[in-house]
Amino acid sequence: MRSFPGYDDYVQWLIEDGQIESPDDLAARSDLVSNILYNWISQGQSSCLFASSLAKKFDRANWKSACIPGRVNSQLLRRDVANLLDAVEDSTEAIQIIFPYVDSLECLIELINDLCESERWWWEKITEDQDGNPTAEDEIIVGLRYVLLGEQHESWTLGFAPFDFMPFTRQAPHTALVLRANSHKRVSKDVPGPNGMLAVHLADMDSLLTTVAHKNMTKETNKNKGRILNGEMAHAARGRVTFRLPASAAPSLCSPGWLAEK
């Protein structure tokens, strides 16, 4: 049985601990929102043992956190996200940007659309699973890409959201983007993507492990992911995937592709 803490569990604990008086107090507390996501990842629902380990020592792992607590207009959102990422580019291992206000499919679509109006963001429509089979007609698999300065690398962005149309391993208490804004790669060089850029992703983070321990954890992570997902939406829980959306999102979702190609 899959049993992990959810949003209501964290709210109840914070109220009982005297840190907040009601759920309405939480969104204004960026520190608590950040700690919730670190804690949730550390509990293992994401299935990645590396993430679970690093989230427990996020300071040492150089894993930063930021929160955009409420909806702002699209221009301000892009500015705020750009400022956050430019401030950490090449100086951190990873950053999580949390959007507590994104609590519906409509808000999630709006977030994707707003980001992709920027020349630094685009999304790839993923049409095949890990075995090369076509994805289902009732879903849209979104791979959000963030273009690093210099336009030589793009970051594959991991997405989390509290919706049942997402894979179980991505159903975090809040909507969040977790990505690497650092061009340094620690895994094998990837073949350049459609824009001619090399992909950087969270697997490029420093695991803080020895080579042997890193290899062992990689094997155990693959097994753990299989156990937790049990084949359910496994194709949408890969590192190249940000969000899985229902097909009903199509009319409202911006077109895939980089701004330079639109």
C-alpha positions as CSV (number, residue, x, y, z in Angstrom):
1,M,0.0,0.0,0.0
2,R,1.3,3.5,-1.0
3,S,1.1,5.7,2.0
4,F,2.8,9.1,2.1
5,P,2.0,12.5,3.7
6,G,-0.2,14.9,1.7
7,Y,-1.1,18.5,1.9
8,D,-3.8,18.0,4.6
9,D,-1.3,16.0,6.7
10,Y,1.2,18.9,6.6
11,V,-1.4,21.5,7.4
12,Q,-2.7,19.5,10.4
13,W,0.9,19.1,11.7
14,L,1.7,22.8,11.3
15,I,-1.5,23.8,13.1
16,E,-0.9,21.3,15.9
17,D,2.7,22.6,16.2
18,G,1.4,26.1,16.5
19,Q,3.2,27.4,13.4
20,I,0.0,28.4,11.6
21,E,-3.6,28.8,12.7
22,S,-5.4,27.8,9.5
23,P,-4.6,26.6,6.0
24,D,-5.0,30.2,4.8
25,D,-1.9,31.1,6.7
26,L,0.3,28.7,4.9
27,A,0.5,30.4,1.4
28,A,2.0,33.5,3.0
29,R,4.8,31.5,4.7
30,S,7.3,30.8,1.9
31,D,9.6,29.2,4.4
32,L,7.0,26.6,5.5
33,V,6.0,25.9,1.9
34,S,9.6,25.3,0.9
35,N,10.1,23.0,3.9
36,I,7.0,21.0,3.1
37,L,8.3,20.2,-0.4
38,Y,11.8,19.3,0.9
39,N,10.2,17.0,3.5
40,W,7.7,15.5,1.0
41,I,10.5,14.6,-1.4
42,S,12.6,13.2,1.5
43,Q,9.7,10.8,2.3
44,G,10.3,8.9,-0.9
45,Q,7.0,9.3,-2.9
46,S,8.9,10.7,-5.8
47,S,10.6,7.3,-6.0
48,C,14.1,8.8,-6.6
49,L,16.4,7.8,-3.8
50,F,18.9,10.5,-4.8
51,A,16.2,13.2,-4.4
52,S,15.1,11.7,-1.1
53,S,18.7,11.7,0.2
54,L,19.6,15.2,-1.1
55,A,16.3,16.8,0.2
56,K,17.3,15.8,3.7
57,K,20.5,17.9,3.4
58,F,19.4,20.5,0.9
59,D,21.8,23.1,2.2
60,R,24.8,20.9,1.8
61,A,23.4,19.7,-1.6
62,N,23.2,23.4,-2.7
63,W,19.5,22.9,-3.5
64,K,17.7,26.2,-3.3
65,S,14.0,27.0,-2.9
66,A,11.8,29.9,-3.8
67,C,8.1,30.5,-3.7
68,I,5.7,32.6,-5.7
69,P,2.7,32.5,-3.4
70,G,0.0,34.2,-5.4
71,R,-1.1,34.8,-8.9
72,V,0.4,37.8,-10.7
73,N,0.0,38.9,-14.3
74,S,2.0,37.0,-16.9
75,Q,4.7,39.7,-17.3
76,L,5.4,39.8,-13.6
77,L,5.5,36.1,-13.4
78,R,8.1,35.8,-16.1
79,R,10.1,38.5,-14.6
80,D,10.0,36.9,-11.1
81,V,11.0,33.5,-12.4
82,A,13.7,34.9,-14.6
83,N,15.2,36.8,-11.7
84,L,15.2,33.7,-9.5
85,L,16.9,31.6,-12.2
86,D,19.4,34.2,-13.2
87,A,20.4,34.7,-9.6
88,V,21.3,31.0,-9.2
89,E,22.6,30.1,-12.7
90,D,25.8,28.2,-12.5
91,S,26.0,28.8,-8.7
92,T,23.6,26.1,-7.4
93,E,23.0,22.4,-8.1
94,A,19.2,22.8,-8.3
95,I,16.3,25.1,-7.5
96,Q,12.7,24.4,-6.7
97,I,10.1,27.1,-7.5
98,I,6.8,26.5,-5.8
99,F,3.5,28.0,-6.9
100,P,1.0,27.3,-4.1
101,Y,-1.8,29.2,-6.0
102,V,-1.7,26.7,-8.8
103,D,-4.5,24.5,-7.5
104,S,-6.5,23.6,-10.6
105,L,-5.9,22.4,-14.1
106,E,-6.8,25.9,-15.4
107,C,-4.1,27.5,-13.2
108,L,-1.6,24.9,-14.4
109,I,-2.3,25.6,-18.0
110,E,-2.0,29.3,-17.3
111,L,1.4,28.8,-15.7
112,I,2.8,26.9,-18.7
113,N,1.4,29.4,-21.1
114,D,2.8,32.4,-19.2
115,L,6.3,30.9,-19.0
116,C,6.4,29.9,-22.6
117,E,5.8,33.5,-23.7
118,S,9.4,34.0,-22.7
119,E,12.2,33.4,-25.1
120,R,13.8,31.3,-22.3
121,W,11.0,28.7,-22.0
122,W,9.4,26.3,-24.4
123,W,7.6,23.0,-24.2
124,E,8.2,19.7,-26.0
125,K,5.2,17.5,-26.8
126,I,6.2,14.0,-25.9
127,T,4.4,11.5,-28.1
128,E,6.1,8.2,-27.3
129,D,6.6,6.3,-24.1
130,Q,10.0,4.8,-23.0
131,D,9.5,1.8,-25.3
132,G,8.6,3.9,-28.4
133,N,4.9,3.3,-28.2
134,P,2.6,6.2,-28.9
135,T,1.1,8.0,-25.8
136,A,-2.6,7.8,-25.2
137,E,-5.1,10.0,-27.0
138,D,-6.6,11.2,-23.7
139,E,-3.4,12.8,-22.4
140,I,-0.8,15.5,-23.2
141,I,2.7,14.9,-22.1
142,V,4.5,18.2,-21.5
143,G,8.2,18.5,-21.3
144,L,9.0,22.1,-20.1
145,R,12.5,23.3,-21.2
146,Y,14.4,26.2,-19.8
147,V,17.1,27.7,-22.0
148,L,20.2,28.7,-20.1
149,L,22.1,31.9,-20.9
150,G,24.3,31.4,-23.9
151,E,21.7,29.2,-25.5
152,Q,24.0,26.2,-25.4
153,H,22.1,24.2,-22.8
154,E,18.5,23.6,-21.9
155,S,17.2,22.3,-18.6
156,W,14.7,19.5,-18.5
157,T,12.3,20.7,-15.8
158,L,10.7,18.3,-13.3
159,G,7.1,19.1,-12.5
160,F,5.0,18.3,-9.4
161,A,1.4,19.1,-8.8
162,P,-1.4,17.9,-6.5
163,F,-3.6,16.4,-9.2
164,D,-4.7,12.8,-9.9
165,F,-4.0,13.2,-13.6
166,M,-0.3,13.3,-12.7
167,P,1.7,10.2,-12.0
168,F,1.6,9.2,-8.3
169,T,5.3,10.0,-7.9
170,R,4.7,13.6,-9.0
171,Q,1.6,14.3,-6.8
172,A,3.3,16.7,-4.3
173,P,1.4,18.9,-1.8
174,H,2.0,22.0,-4.0
175,T,2.7,22.7,-7.7
176,A,6.4,23.2,-8.2
177,L,9.1,23.2,-10.9
178,V,12.4,21.7,-9.9
179,L,15.3,22.2,-12.3
180,R,19.0,22.6,-12.8
181,A,20.1,26.1,-13.9
182,N,23.8,24.9,-14.0
183,S,25.4,23.9,-17.3
184,H,27.9,21.6,-15.7
185,K,27.2,18.0,-16.6
186,R,28.0,14.9,-14.5
187,V,26.3,12.3,-16.6
188,S,27.2,11.3,-20.2
189,K,26.9,14.0,-22.8
190,D,23.5,14.0,-24.4
191,V,22.9,14.3,-28.2
192,P,21.8,17.9,-28.9
193,G,18.1,18.3,-29.0
194,P,15.9,19.8,-31.7
195,N,17.3,23.3,-30.9
196,G,20.9,22.1,-31.1
197,M,21.3,22.4,-27.3
198,L,22.6,19.9,-24.8
199,A,20.2,18.9,-22.1
200,V,21.0,19.4,-18.4
201,H,18.8,17.7,-15.8
202,L,18.7,16.8,-12.2
203,A,20.7,13.7,-12.8
204,D,23.6,16.1,-13.3
205,M,23.5,17.1,-9.6
206,D,26.3,16.1,-7.2
207,S,24.9,13.1,-5.4
208,L,27.5,13.5,-2.6
209,L,28.2,9.8,-2.9
210,T,31.2,7.7,-3.8
211,T,31.2,6.2,-7.3
212,V,30.2,2.7,-6.0
213,A,27.4,4.1,-3.8
214,H,26.1,6.2,-6.7
215,K,25.9,3.2,-9.0
216,N,24.1,1.1,-6.3
217,M,21.6,3.9,-5.6
218,T,20.9,4.2,-9.3
219,K,19.9,0.5,-9.5
220,E,17.8,0.8,-6.3
221,T,16.1,3.9,-7.6
222,N,15.0,2.1,-10.8
223,K,13.6,-0.8,-8.7
224,N,11.9,1.6,-6.2
225,K,10.2,3.5,-9.0
226,G,8.8,0.3,-10.4
227,R,7.5,-0.7,-7.1
228,I,5.8,2.6,-6.3
229,L,4.3,3.1,-9.8
230,N,3.5,-0.5,-10.5
231,G,3.2,0.4,-14.2
232,E,0.7,3.2,-13.6
233,M,1.6,6.2,-15.8
234,A,5.2,5.2,-15.8
235,H,5.7,6.9,-19.2
236,A,4.8,10.2,-17.6
237,A,7.1,9.9,-14.6
238,R,10.3,10.1,-16.6
239,G,13.0,12.8,-16.2
240,R,12.1,14.4,-19.6
241,V,8.5,14.9,-18.5
242,T,7.2,17.9,-16.6
243,F,3.5,17.5,-16.5
244,R,0.9,15.0,-17.7
245,L,-2.3,16.8,-18.6
246,P,-5.7,15.5,-19.8
247,A,-6.5,16.0,-23.5
248,S,-9.2,18.5,-22.6
249,A,-6.3,21.0,-21.9
250,A,-5.4,21.1,-25.6
251,P,-7.6,24.1,-26.7
252,S,-6.2,26.3,-23.9
253,L,-2.6,25.2,-24.1
254,C,-0.1,27.2,-26.1
255,S,1.6,25.6,-29.0
256,P,4.8,23.5,-28.3
257,G,8.1,24.7,-29.6
258,W,10.7,27.4,-28.9
259,L,9.8,31.0,-29.4
260,A,12.4,31.3,-32.2
261,E,10.3,28.7,-34.1
262,K,6.9,30.1,-33.5
